[in-house]
Structures are given as structure tokens and as C-alpha cells.
Amino acid sequence: MLTKRKKQNEITKVRLHESDTGSSEVQIALLSRRIEEVSAHLTKNTKDIHSRRGLLGLVATRRKHLKYLEATNKKSHASIVKKLGLKR
């Protein structure tokens, strides 16, 4: 689970302006962080099927956000993929 401090750190890395908390870039960064944490949980708890299903939902949501960002702002899409180390 993301604590307030972890969440705030992720937001400050990719935000567009001072009060930005809901842009596509921020949402993608937060989803990526949650995906990393759930993946780490699943390496320890391989039989946790409910978390695996949640992980698939997170990945699908992030994919949709990335697709939207690519369609609307290619430059921003390229920068967020580079910052987060995502491969497309």
C-alpha cells in the first residue's frame, strides 16, 4: 500500500505544476508504483489469486492512460515512459 509520503514523492517527480495531482502523468506514475508493490507482494505470495487479479486491473488501467496520453500529447508520453522506464 502506498503511504502518503511515497505517494507525494511520486507526484513531485512527474507533476506539471505545483497543485497537479490528477494529470495523466501523475496517474500513470502512481499506478506504476502500485504495480511494483503488488508485484513484489506476489513474488512472496504466489498463491494470492485475488491480488493477481487486482494487478491485472492496474496494468490495464495504466495501459489505457498511456494510450490516451500518446493520442493527445506524444511529447509528454515519451517523457513519462522514459522517466518511469516503461517499455512499449
C-alpha positions as CSV (number, residue, x, y, z in Angstrom):
1,M,0.0,0.0,0.0
2,L,1.3,3.5,-0.8
3,T,1.8,5.7,2.2
4,K,1.2,9.4,2.0
5,R,4.9,10.1,1.8
6,K,5.5,7.6,-1.0
7,K,2.6,9.0,-3.0
8,Q,3.7,12.6,-2.5
9,N,7.2,11.7,-3.7
10,E,5.9,10.1,-6.9
11,I,3.7,13.1,-7.5
12,T,6.6,15.6,-7.1
13,K,8.7,13.7,-9.7
14,V,6.2,14.0,-12.6
15,R,3.8,16.8,-11.8
16,L,3.2,19.5,-14.4
17,H,2.6,22.4,-11.9
18,E,2.5,23.0,-8.2
19,S,-1.0,21.8,-7.5
20,D,-1.1,18.9,-10.0
21,T,-2.5,15.7,-8.6
22,G,-4.7,14.3,-11.3
23,S,-3.0,14.7,-14.7
24,S,-2.4,11.6,-16.8
25,E,1.3,11.7,-16.0
26,V,0.7,11.7,-12.2
27,Q,-1.9,8.9,-12.5
28,I,0.5,6.8,-14.6
29,A,3.3,7.3,-12.1
30,L,1.1,6.3,-9.2
31,L,-0.2,3.3,-11.0
32,S,3.3,2.2,-11.8
33,R,4.3,2.5,-8.2
34,R,1.3,0.4,-7.1
35,I,2.1,-2.2,-9.8
36,E,5.6,-2.5,-8.4
37,E,4.4,-3.0,-4.9
38,V,1.8,-5.6,-5.8
39,S,4.3,-7.4,-8.0
40,A,6.7,-7.6,-5.0
41,H,3.9,-9.0,-2.9
42,L,3.1,-11.6,-5.5
43,T,6.7,-12.9,-5.6
44,K,6.4,-13.7,-1.9
45,N,2.8,-14.9,-2.0
46,T,2.4,-16.9,-5.2
47,K,-1.0,-18.3,-4.4
48,D,-2.7,-15.0,-3.8
49,I,-5.0,-15.1,-6.8
50,H,-7.1,-12.0,-5.7
51,S,-4.0,-9.8,-5.7
52,R,-3.0,-11.2,-9.1
53,R,-6.4,-10.1,-10.5
54,G,-6.0,-6.7,-9.0
55,L,-2.6,-6.4,-10.6
56,L,-4.1,-7.2,-14.0
57,G,-6.6,-4.5,-13.5
58,L,-3.9,-1.9,-12.5
59,V,-1.9,-2.9,-15.6
60,A,-4.9,-2.5,-17.8
61,T,-5.7,0.9,-16.3
62,R,-2.2,2.1,-16.8
63,R,-2.2,0.9,-20.4
64,K,-5.4,2.9,-21.0
65,H,-3.9,6.1,-19.6
66,L,-0.7,5.6,-21.6
67,K,-2.8,5.1,-24.8
68,Y,-4.8,8.3,-24.1
69,L,-1.6,10.3,-23.4
70,E,0.0,9.0,-26.6
71,A,-3.0,10.1,-28.6
72,T,-3.2,13.6,-27.1
73,N,0.4,14.5,-26.3
74,K,3.2,12.5,-27.8
75,K,6.0,14.5,-26.3
76,S,4.6,14.1,-22.8
77,H,4.0,10.4,-23.4
78,A,7.6,9.9,-24.5
79,S,8.9,11.8,-21.4
80,I,6.8,9.8,-18.9
81,V,7.8,6.5,-20.5
82,K,11.5,7.5,-20.3
83,K,11.2,8.8,-16.7
84,L,9.4,5.6,-15.4
85,G,11.5,3.2,-17.5
86,L,8.5,1.7,-19.2
87,K,8.8,-0.2,-22.5
88,R,6.1,-0.1,-25.1
